Amino acid sequence: MPYISLKNAGKHYLNRRFDLEIDKNDFVLVSGDNGTGKTTLIQLVLGYTHPDIGSVEMKKIRIGFLPEKAMLPMFIQVSDYLKTMARIKKGKADDFLIHALQVPMMHGIHELSKGNLQKLAIVSTFMGNPELVILDEPFSGLDSESQGILASYIKMKQKEGMSFLISTHKPEYFSELANKTIDL
């Protein structure tokens, strides 16, 4: 059984239905203009919304999710936040990723720039050894160096067997990794 299976799944407000299976080692690349259904697709895959039409079936798996705009608690130190997330997700943050992205561990979250907030959210997304990672516009707020580091990290994790669904306006970073593409 696939991790997630959408069969003719859709919402009444969207003039589109989704047929998609996400299996172990899949890399699903979703691209398209704003308002075409990318967020709805992600919400269906995550089970945040139920289809009005069709069906969604899910296997019980660990999912890491990075929303387009991450909502982080502002008045806590970055290191304390990651310690708390480690307890919740039963897995520590990847030190390699923290150092590569230069996450400012000793700052308060409220002090972080948009790019550093995104970096912290990315580190948190990969915690807990998820089987499927869903990234909605992962490059939002990142400089070109950090984008390259993240793209390389994703390639490494894919080689280790992690599955991905990535929605992005920059599909060229991932087109060679994708075995399934959805252009909305």
C-alpha positions, -999 to 999 in steps of 0.1 A, spaced: 0 0 0 13 35 -9 19 60 19 -8 82 5 -33 77 -23 -56 103 -38 -83 91 -62 -102 117 -81 -98 138 -49 -109 174 -50 -128 203 -34 -159 220 -48 -141 253 -51 -113 239 -73 -118 230 -109 -93 201 -106 -92 166 -92 -61 148 -80 -50 113 -87 -17 107 -69 1 79 -51 30 87 -29 52 57 -21 85 51 -3 113 68 -22 90 90 -43 98 126 -51 68 145 -61 74 180 -75 44 203 -76 46 236 -95 22 262 -108 9 297 -104 -8 310 -72 -44 300 -69 -41 268 -89 -46 243 -61 -11 236 -47 -21 244 -11 -53 224 -14 -33 194 -27 -10 196 3 -39 200 27 -55 168 12 -22 149 14 -18 159 51 -54 151 60 -59 188 71 -90 189 48 -112 161 35 -121 158 -2 -157 168 -12 -152 145 -42 -131 114 -45 -110 98 -17 -78 100 2 -63 70 19 -33 72 42 -9 48 58 3 57 93 37 73 87 58 101 102 55 133 81 76 164 83 58 195 71 71 230 63 42 254 55 47 283 32 47 306 62 59 289 93 44 300 126 70 298 153 67 308 190 84 342 192 96 345 227 118 315 232 155 309 224 162 290 192 182 262 211 153 258 236 128 256 208 148 228 191 152 210 224 114 211 229 108 199 194 133 171 199 112 158 229 79 161 209 92 145 177 114 120 196 145 128 175 172 155 177 179 182 152 205 175 125 237 193 136 250 192 101 220 211 88 221 236 117 258 244 110 254 243 72 225 268 73 242 288 101 211 288 123 217 313 152 211 290 181 217 315 209 192 341 196 155 345 205 132 335 177 117 371 178 152 384 168 155 363 137 153 376 101 128 360 77 156 339 63 167 326 97 131 319 107 128 298 75 161 280 83 148 271 118 115 259 104 134 237 79 156 222 107 124 214 127 107 198 97 134 172 93 134 163 130 120 129 142 132 110 111 101 115 89 93 90 62 77 117 40 87 154 40 63 180 26 78 214 18 56 243 6 79 269 -10 110 259 10 132 286 -5 110 315 8 133 340 25 165 321 18 195 336 1 210 317 -29 237 300 -8 212 286 16 189 275 -13 219 255 -26 226 240 8 190 230 12 187 215 -23 219 194 -16 205 183 18 173 172 2 192 152 -25 212 135 3 180 126 23 164 113 -9 193 89 -14 188 77 22 153 67 13 132 97 24 102 106 3 93 142 -7 65 163 -19 77 198 -27 56 227 -40 78 254 -54 81 283 -79 116 271 -85 112 235 -98 145 236 -117 162 229 -83 145 196 -80 135 185 -116 162 158 -118 151 143 -85 114 141 -92 99 108 -103 64 124 -103 55 159 -113 23 179 -111 21 211 -130 -10 231 -119 
